[in-house]
Amino acid sequence: MTTRLATILAGLVVAAVALGAGIALRQVFQDRTISPVATELGEPFNLVDHNGAPITEAAFIGRPSLLFFGFTHCPEVCPTTVYDMETWLTDMEVPKDDLGVFFVTIDPERDTPDFLKDYLEPQSDRILGITGEPQAVREMAKSWRVYFQRRELGEGDYTMDHYASVFVLNDEGEVVDIIPFQEAPEIAKAKIAAVLG
């Protein structure tokens, strides 16, 4: 076998192996795509709602829910999401008792029960705020794998960078879908309708 032929054959073998590895790697990444349905999120917690009443993970059991993590000083994402959730459910004529809707603060130092109540109730009578001791709130948010980070603005002021999607939960408190920020209304409502059955 000539050196040139051997080189060509070796090159073909390397190309075939690389192609096979590429296909296998793509399959691995496809198989590793995380679905919210298959991801266990949330741990037991003891916090308070915006009426000052105790609330635990049991609030997410017994009926489907929407769960959003935000903060009242948020300039855009949070007020928009609160407005969107209220609009979707009003458009769909969803009875209040059929779907829980929760706004968990990631800024408990400022978002006391009274502050959350004053923020949420003028916008919606169906969204329940959740807050509590800062460490307990942070642990609850982390158990849902929610990203949040305090960002200083200077002169003692700060804002919070945070995860901006709404979790859609079934009546067992399991995540079955996610509604990203600024999702098309019809798609968002279809996701809610699916969990309502």
C-alpha positions in Angstrom: 0.0 0.0 0.0 1.4 3.3 -1.0 2.0 6.1 1.6 -0.5 8.3 -0.2 -3.2 5.6 -0.2 -2.6 4.8 3.5 -2.9 8.6 4.3 -6.2 8.8 2.4 -7.6 5.7 4.2 -6.5 7.0 7.6 -8.1 10.3 6.8 -11.4 8.6 5.9 -11.3 6.6 9.1 -10.7 9.7 11.2 -13.6 11.5 9.4 -16.0 8.6 10.0 -15.1 8.4 13.7 -15.5 12.2 14.0 -18.9 12.1 12.3 -20.0 9.2 14.5 -18.8 11.0 17.6 -20.6 14.2 16.5 -23.9 12.4 16.0 -23.5 10.6 19.4 -22.6 13.9 21.2 -25.7 15.6 19.6 -27.8 12.8 20.9 -26.4 13.1 24.4 -27.1 16.8 24.5 -30.7 16.2 23.2 -31.2 13.5 25.8 -29.9 15.9 28.5 -32.3 18.7 27.6 -34.0 19.5 30.9 -37.8 19.5 30.9 -39.5 21.3 33.8 -41.9 18.3 34.0 -39.1 16.0 34.9 -37.3 18.4 37.3 -38.2 18.2 41.0 -38.4 21.7 42.4 -39.3 23.2 45.8 -38.8 22.1 49.4 -40.9 22.5 52.5 -41.1 26.1 53.7 -42.7 28.2 56.4 -43.3 31.8 55.3 -46.2 34.3 55.5 -48.6 35.6 52.9 -49.4 39.3 52.3 -52.2 39.1 54.9 -49.7 38.0 57.5 -51.0 34.5 57.7 -48.7 31.5 57.7 -48.2 29.7 54.4 -46.3 26.5 53.5 -45.8 24.3 50.4 -49.3 22.9 51.0 -50.6 26.0 49.3 -49.4 24.5 46.0 -51.4 21.3 46.5 -55.0 20.6 45.6 -55.4 22.9 42.6 -53.2 24.1 39.8 -51.1 27.2 40.4 -49.0 29.9 38.8 -45.8 30.8 40.7 -43.7 33.9 40.1 -40.6 35.2 41.9 -40.1 38.9 41.8 -40.0 42.1 43.9 -42.1 45.2 44.3 -39.4 47.7 43.4 -38.9 46.0 40.0 -39.2 48.6 37.3 -40.6 46.5 34.4 -40.6 42.7 34.6 -42.6 42.3 37.8 -45.4 44.8 37.2 -45.7 43.6 33.6 -46.0 40.0 34.8 -48.6 40.8 37.5 -50.6 42.7 34.9 -50.2 39.8 32.3 -51.3 37.1 34.8 -54.4 39.1 35.8 -55.2 39.8 32.2 -54.8 36.1 31.1 -57.1 34.8 33.9 -59.7 37.5 33.4 -59.8 36.8 29.6 -60.1 33.1 30.3 -62.8 33.7 33.0 -60.9 31.4 35.4 -62.7 31.3 38.8 -60.5 32.4 41.6 -60.9 29.1 43.5 -59.8 27.1 40.5 -56.2 28.4 40.2 -53.7 29.6 42.9 -51.6 32.5 41.8 -48.5 33.4 43.9 -45.9 36.2 43.9 -42.9 35.2 46.0 -40.6 38.2 46.8 -36.9 37.8 46.4 -36.4 41.1 48.3 -37.9 40.3 51.7 -36.1 43.1 53.4 -38.3 45.7 51.7 -41.2 43.5 50.8 -43.0 43.1 54.1 -46.5 41.6 54.1 -48.1 45.1 54.3 -45.9 46.4 51.4 -46.7 43.3 49.3 -50.4 43.7 50.0 -50.4 47.4 49.0 -48.5 46.5 45.8 -50.6 43.5 44.7 -54.2 44.2 45.8 -54.7 47.3 43.6 -53.6 45.2 40.6 -55.3 41.9 41.3 -57.5 40.3 43.9 -56.3 36.8 43.1 -52.5 37.1 43.4 -51.2 36.2 46.8 -47.9 37.6 47.9 -45.4 35.5 49.9 -42.6 36.8 52.1 -41.0 36.2 55.5 -37.6 36.0 57.2 -35.0 36.8 54.6 -33.0 33.6 55.0 -36.1 31.5 54.8 -37.3 33.3 51.7 -33.9 32.9 50.0 -33.8 29.2 50.8 -37.3 28.7 49.4 -36.4 30.5 46.2 -33.2 28.5 45.8 -35.1 25.3 46.2 -37.0 26.3 43.1 -33.6 27.0 41.4 -34.5 30.6 40.9 -31.7 32.9 40.0 -31.6 36.2 42.0 -28.8 38.6 42.8 -28.8 42.0 44.5 -27.2 44.7 42.4 -26.1 48.0 44.1 -27.2 51.2 42.5 -25.3 53.6 44.8 -26.3 55.8 47.7 -27.8 52.9 49.6 -30.2 51.9 46.8 -30.3 48.6 45.0 -32.2 46.5 42.6 -32.6 42.7 42.1 -31.6 40.8 39.0 -33.8 37.7 38.9 -35.4 34.8 36.9 -38.4 36.2 35.0 -40.6 33.3 34.0 -43.8 32.0 35.6 -43.9 28.4 36.7 -47.1 26.5 35.9 -47.9 23.9 38.5 -50.3 21.0 38.5 -52.6 20.2 41.5 -49.8 18.2 43.0 -47.4 21.2 43.1 -45.3 19.8 40.2 -44.0 22.1 37.4 -45.6 21.1 34.1 -44.8 24.2 32.1 -43.1 27.6 32.1 -44.4 30.9 30.8 -41.4 33.1 29.8 -41.5 36.8 30.2 -43.5 38.5 27.4 -44.8 35.2 26.1 -47.5 35.6 23.5 -50.9 35.9 25.3 -52.5 33.1 23.4 -49.6 30.7 24.1 -49.6 31.7 27.8 -53.4 31.1 28.1 -53.1 27.7 26.3 -50.5 26.6 28.9 -52.8 27.6 31.7 -55.8 25.9 30.0 -53.9 22.7 29.7 -53.2 22.5 33.4 -56.8 23.4 34.3 -57.9 20.4 32.1 
